[in-house]
């Protein structure tokens, strides 16, 4: 919930840029334009020039974000979700607004703050999607309840038990087929001994389950 406090603080703090006559954007005739008697290098000028009030844009963006996150926070599903929403919301707004500013810090051709905001927004959205997918998977597994698992296991045990009961008839048919195929009797005896052991182990296993 600290994220909501960040939005309020940034919403109010941006007005310091207005009083300091800083962090404004390019010249514009937009209806929300801010008039300053400044030249582009910030020295006083006798001519009123109009600029994008980027401080106002960000202040309004944060105010809207506060309202949205305030109501959304009541439906959060896990700790940290509101913080991720904040990172995504603020990062998106700062990415757009930073492109209008005249005093951005550059690293080569890139605006540092704009890049950081974009990365934070993308990372937050990615984490939100991954967590949502994991929660959906867990919910799907939870829907497959313990009684359902018991029914599945009971059905499997029943099938194994039926197979064990019919083993004697199946072995007799197998012996006749092997004898008709002229398979040597020692090989038949060895196979029957192995199958008899498997049948014994299966019977013990089923007896333990039932």
JOZI-V258256 format. One record per helix or strand. SS is the DSSP state (2 for helix, 1 for strand). FROM is the first residue (numbers start at 1). TO is the last residue. If there is no record, write none. Layout:
SS&FROM&TO / SS&FROM&TO
This chain:
2&2&13 / 2&15&19 / 1&25&25 / 1&27&27 / 1&34&38 / 1&44&51 / 2&54&75 / 2&81&98 / 1&101&101 / 1&106&107 / 1&110&111 / 2&112&143 / 2&146&165 / 2&167&180 / 2&185&209
